[in-house]
Amino acid sequence: SYIVMRVLIADKFEQSGRDGIAALGCDVAFCPDVKDESLVEAIQKEQPEVLIVRSTKVTEPMLDAGPLKLIIRAGAGYNTIDVSAASKRGIYISNCPGQNSIAVAELAFGLMLSLDRRLADNVAHLRDGKWSKGEFSKAKGIYGRTLGLVGLGNIGREMVIRARAFGMKIVGYSRSLTPELAAELGIGYASSLAELASVSDVVSIHLALNSDTRGSISTEFFDAMKSDAFFINTSRGEVVDQEALLNALNTKKIKAGLDVFADEPSGASGEYRHAIAKHPSMYGSHHIGASTDQAQEAIAAETVRIVKTFMETGNVPNVVNIARTTPATHKLVVRHRDRPGVLAHVLDILKSADINVQEMENIIFDGAEAAVARINIDSALPDYVIHDVKMGNADIIEVTMIAANGN
């Protein structure tokens, strides 16, 4: 019988994406305004296997409220999802990297140009009935100036393309950037955050938020910046020590263009009263970097692709919480005839020996007569267990154990 997959969309989401998921044969519930306790209740009611969110937080009680198998963050990051709790429950988390890169890069340049030409203040004066050409006829221009990029992922590389069009010099820093890769990208190489800060007229941050990057743009970084430089952040507010940035705005002549803030409201509206929001040297937007029609359509299409692949194959594109390394120390290689019960026999022997399987795959040869099972295990097998595996089933041809490092 055909099983219909249930999908709950708990955030704003493009109509094209909703139509695409429904066209796959899914039962789609669209609840864009639920969050916190109301999202728990929606999961209890709808019993979805797939949950799709954008900025909505996904917490542990939500994971226990229904039979979730997959959570898709319809965007690039996933810091609003309790990844650890999902991993403990065997729930996949996926996202849509790269789909909003152009939109975010466009906003970063918008903030940069707005700071240089004081566009928001121009608008404010005009709306207040003032003509202030004398005051605003002062700008440095960005041609020939040095743009320092912290992070050279999808968005950072879109920044490189646009900076070249503006005639800017470019220097980059990331933990994965080497002098050779910088040369391939046609940009300068900074060996440290402080070095990048010291040579840049404009700094633009493009980092994912994780335990290594949280608060990494600190007082040391701002102390190293030029006194009249611009600081742009369209990544995540938490990668910046916001108090250190506020202090730098107060004590140095730097200006900031921010799309993201520490402790910003999770919903589409709310109050935000941090002192940095009112600072005259800060131009801000409301975490709208990915909010273009082009980006949202691309994200919707990628989300549909993830759901389709999961339905048809059980695989999850862009999965972010699969272990890169496991406690496996050895690999058991079982060459066998492709018959029922062979793998059940092997797994029963391993269970009796108190051996835990970390990963396994079964490769079928042409003709479906023979196969090779490769089973990663968390300790070495005694010779007698290997003997029991081999001799306990007539369809097993050969059993070999190798160490995880291949020796």
C-alpha positions in Angstrom: 0.0 0.0 0.0 1.1 3.6 -0.7 1.9 5.6 2.4 1.4 9.3 2.2 4.1 11.4 3.9 2.9 14.2 6.1 4.6 17.5 6.0 4.2 20.5 8.3 5.4 23.9 7.1 5.7 26.0 10.2 6.8 29.3 8.7 6.3 31.5 5.7 7.1 29.5 2.5 6.6 30.2 -1.2 3.5 29.0 -2.9 5.6 27.3 -5.5 7.3 25.2 -2.8 3.9 24.3 -1.2 2.6 23.3 -4.6 5.7 21.3 -5.4 5.6 19.3 -2.1 1.8 18.6 -2.6 2.5 17.4 -6.1 4.8 14.7 -4.7 1.7 13.2 -3.1 2.5 14.6 0.4 -0.2 15.6 2.9 0.8 19.3 3.5 -0.2 21.4 6.5 0.7 25.0 6.2 0.8 26.8 9.6 3.1 29.9 9.1 2.3 31.6 12.4 2.9 28.7 14.9 5.9 28.8 17.2 6.8 27.7 20.8 3.9 25.9 22.5 1.6 26.4 19.5 4.1 24.6 17.3 4.2 21.7 19.8 0.5 21.5 19.6 0.5 21.6 15.8 3.0 18.8 15.6 0.8 16.8 18.0 -2.2 17.4 15.8 -0.7 17.0 12.4 1.8 14.1 13.3 4.2 15.1 10.5 7.2 13.1 9.4 8.8 16.2 7.8 8.9 19.7 9.5 9.9 22.7 7.4 10.9 26.0 9.1 12.7 29.2 8.3 13.4 31.3 11.4 11.1 29.4 13.7 12.9 27.8 16.6 12.7 24.0 16.9 13.1 22.8 20.5 13.3 19.4 22.2 9.6 19.3 23.2 8.7 19.7 19.5 10.8 16.7 18.6 8.8 14.5 21.1 5.4 15.8 19.9 5.2 13.7 16.8 6.9 11.1 14.5 9.4 13.5 13.0 12.0 12.0 10.7 13.3 15.0 8.9 13.6 18.8 9.7 14.4 21.1 6.8 15.6 24.6 7.5 14.5 26.5 4.4 17.6 28.7 4.4 21.4 28.4 4.8 21.8 28.2 8.6 20.3 25.9 11.2 21.3 27.5 14.5 17.6 27.8 15.5 17.2 24.0 15.6 18.3 21.9 18.6 20.7 19.8 16.5 21.9 17.7 19.5 18.4 16.7 20.6 17.5 15.8 17.0 20.6 13.7 16.6 19.9 11.8 19.8 16.5 10.8 18.3 17.7 9.9 14.9 16.0 12.8 13.2 17.7 14.2 10.1 18.4 17.9 9.8 18.9 19.4 6.3 19.2 22.9 5.0 19.4 24.8 1.7 23.0 26.2 1.4 24.0 28.5 -1.4 20.4 29.3 -2.5 20.4 32.8 -0.9 24.1 33.7 -1.6 23.4 36.4 -4.2 20.6 38.0 -2.2 22.8 38.3 0.9 25.7 39.7 -1.1 23.5 42.3 -2.6 22.3 43.4 0.8 25.9 43.6 2.1 26.8 45.9 -0.8 23.6 47.9 -0.2 24.6 48.5 3.5 28.1 49.4 2.4 27.0 52.0 -0.1 24.3 53.3 2.3 27.0 53.9 5.0 29.2 55.7 2.5 26.5 57.9 1.1 24.4 58.1 4.3 21.3 57.1 2.3 19.1 56.5 5.3 19.9 60.0 6.7 19.3 61.5 3.3 15.8 59.9 3.2 15.0 61.0 6.8 15.9 64.6 6.0 13.7 64.7 2.9 10.8 63.1 4.7 11.2 65.8 7.4 11.0 68.5 4.8 14.7 69.4 4.8 17.1 69.9 1.8 20.6 69.2 3.2 22.8 68.9 0.1 25.7 70.6 1.9 25.7 68.1 4.8 25.5 65.0 2.6 27.9 66.1 -0.2 30.7 64.1 1.6 31.6 60.5 0.9 34.8 58.5 0.5 33.6 56.2 -2.3 34.5 52.6 -2.4 36.4 52.4 -5.7 40.0 51.3 -5.0 39.4 50.6 -1.3 40.1 47.3 0.3 37.3 44.9 1.2 38.2 42.4 3.8 36.1 39.2 3.7 35.8 37.0 6.8 34.6 33.7 5.4 34.9 32.6 1.7 32.0 30.3 1.3 29.2 30.7 -1.2 28.3 34.2 0.0 31.9 35.3 0.4 32.6 34.3 -3.2 29.6 36.2 -4.5 31.1 39.2 -2.6 34.3 38.8 -4.6 32.5 39.0 -7.9 30.7 42.2 -6.9 33.7 43.8 -5.3 35.6 43.4 -8.5 32.8 45.2 -10.4 33.1 48.1 -8.0 36.9 48.2 -8.5 37.7 47.2 -4.9 40.8 45.4 -3.7 40.0 42.2 -1.9 41.6 40.3 1.0 40.2 37.3 2.6 40.5 35.2 5.8 39.0 31.9 6.8 40.3 28.9 8.6 40.2 26.9 5.4 41.7 29.6 3.2 45.3 29.0 2.1 47.6 31.4 0.1 47.2 29.0 -2.9 43.4 29.1 -2.8 43.5 32.9 -2.3 45.6 33.2 -5.4 43.2 31.0 -7.3 40.4 33.3 -6.3 42.4 36.3 -7.2 42.4 37.9 -3.8 44.9 38.8 -1.1 45.5 36.4 1.8 45.3 37.4 5.5 46.9 35.0 8.0 44.7 36.1 10.9 41.6 38.0 11.7 43.6 40.9 13.2 45.7 41.1 10.0 42.6 41.3 7.9 41.1 44.0 10.2 44.2 46.1 10.0 44.4 46.3 6.2 40.7 46.6 5.3 38.7 49.8 4.6 35.5 47.7 4.7 35.1 44.4 6.6 32.3 42.1 5.7 31.5 39.0 7.8 30.2 35.8 6.2 30.6 33.1 8.8 28.3 30.3 9.8 27.4 30.3 13.5 28.9 27.4 15.5 30.9 26.9 18.7 34.1 28.0 17.0 32.8 31.2 15.5 30.5 32.4 18.3 31.9 35.7 19.5 35.0 35.3 17.4 34.8 38.9 16.1 35.9 40.4 19.4 37.5 43.5 21.0 40.9 42.4 19.5 39.4 42.5 16.0 37.8 46.0 16.5 41.0 47.3 18.0 42.9 46.3 14.9 40.4 48.0 12.5 41.2 51.3 10.8 39.5 54.2 12.7 37.3 55.2 9.7 36.5 51.7 8.3 33.1 50.2 7.7 32.0 47.0 9.4 29.3 44.9 7.6 27.6 41.8 9.1 24.9 39.9 7.2 25.8 36.4 8.7 24.7 35.9 12.3 24.6 38.4 15.1 26.2 36.0 17.6 29.5 35.6 15.7 30.2 39.2 16.8 30.8 40.4 20.4 28.1 43.0 20.1 29.2 44.9 23.2 32.7 45.1 21.8 31.2 46.4 18.5 29.2 49.0 20.4 32.2 50.1 22.3 34.1 50.5 19.0 31.4 52.6 17.5 31.6 54.8 20.6 35.4 55.1 20.8 36.5 54.9 17.1 35.1 56.4 13.9 34.1 53.1 12.4 30.6 52.7 11.0 28.5 49.5 11.0 26.0 48.1 8.6 24.1 45.2 10.3 21.4 42.9 9.1 21.8 40.6 12.1 21.9 41.2 15.9 22.5 39.4 19.1 19.2 38.2 20.7 17.0 39.5 17.9 13.3 38.6 18.0 12.6 35.1 16.5 9.3 36.2 14.9 8.5 38.5 12.0 7.7 41.4 14.4 8.6 42.4 17.9 10.6 44.9 19.9 14.4 45.3 19.8 15.8 47.9 22.1 19.5 47.2 22.3 21.6 50.4 22.3 23.3 49.5 19.1 20.0 49.7 17.2 19.8 53.5 18.0 23.5 54.3 17.5 24.0 57.1 14.9 27.0 55.2 13.4 25.0 52.1 12.7 22.7 51.4 9.7 20.6 48.3 10.2 18.1 46.1 8.5 15.8 43.4 10.0 17.6 40.1 9.1 16.3 40.3 5.6 19.5 39.1 3.7 17.7 36.2 2.1 14.4 37.9 1.6 14.3 38.4 -2.1 11.8 36.7 -4.4 14.6 35.1 -6.3 16.2 33.6 -3.2 13.0 32.4 -1.7 12.0 30.7 -5.0 15.4 29.0 -5.2 15.1 27.9 -1.5 11.6 26.5 -2.1 12.8 24.5 -5.1 15.7 23.1 -3.1 13.3 22.2 -0.3 11.1 20.3 -2.7 14.1 18.4 -4.0 15.1 17.4 -0.4 11.6 16.1 0.3 11.4 14.2 -3.0 14.8 12.6 -2.5 14.0 11.5 1.0 10.6 10.1 -0.1 12.1 8.1 -3.0 15.4 7.0 -1.6 15.5 7.5 2.1 18.6 9.7 1.6 18.7 13.3 2.8 20.5 15.9 0.6 22.5 18.6 2.6 22.1 16.6 5.8 24.0 18.4 8.6 23.9 16.0 11.6 25.4 12.8 10.3 28.6 11.9 12.1 31.8 12.4 10.1 33.6 10.0 12.4 32.2 7.2 14.6 33.5 5.0 17.4 34.2 2.3 14.8 37.6 0.7 15.2 37.3 -2.2 12.8 35.6 -3.2 9.6 34.1 -6.7 9.1 33.9 -7.7 5.4 31.6 -10.5 4.6 31.5 -11.9 1.1 28.4 -14.0 0.7 25.7 -15.4 -1.6 22.8 -13.0 -1.9 20.3 -15.2 0.1 17.8 -14.4 2.8 19.0 -14.6 6.4 22.8 -14.1 5.8 23.0 -10.6 7.3 20.5 -11.6 10.1 22.9 -14.4 11.0 25.9 -12.0 11.1 24.1 -9.4 13.2 22.9 -12.1 15.6 26.5 -13.2 16.2 27.7 -9.7 16.7 24.9 -9.0 19.2 25.8 -12.2 21.2 29.4 -11.0 21.3 28.2 -7.5 22.6 29.7 -5.9 19.5 28.0 -2.6 18.3 27.5 -1.9 14.6 28.3 1.7 13.7 27.7 1.6 9.9 27.0 -1.0 7.4 26.4 -1.5 3.7 25.6 -4.4 1.4 27.0 -4.2 -2.1 25.3 -6.5 -4.7 27.2 -7.8 -7.7 25.8 -8.0 -11.3 23.3 -10.8 -11.5 22.3 -10.6 -7.8 24.0 -13.9 -7.0 26.7 -12.6 -4.7 27.3 -9.6 -2.4 29.7 -8.1 0.0 28.6 -6.7 3.4 30.9 -4.1 4.9 30.1 -3.6 8.6 31.9 -1.0 10.8 32.2 -2.2 14.4 33.3 -0.7 17.7 35.9 -3.3 18.7 38.0 -6.1 17.3 36.4 -9.6 17.0 38.0 -12.6 18.6 39.0 -15.4 16.2 36.3 -17.6 17.5 33.6 -15.1 16.7 34.9 -14.7 13.2 34.8 -18.5 12.9 31.2 -18.6 14.2 30.2 -15.9 11.6 31.8 -17.9 8.7 30.8 -21.4 9.7 27.3 -20.7 10.9 25.8 -20.0 7.5 26.5 -22.0 4.3 25.9 -18.9 2.1 28.9 -17.1 3.6 31.9 -17.3 1.3 34.6 -15.4 3.2 34.9 -13.3 6.3 37.7 -10.7 6.8 38.4 -8.2 9.6 40.5 -5.1 9.1 41.4 -2.2 11.3 39.6 1.1 10.6 42.9 2.6 9.5 43.3 -0.2 6.9 46.0 -2.1 8.8 
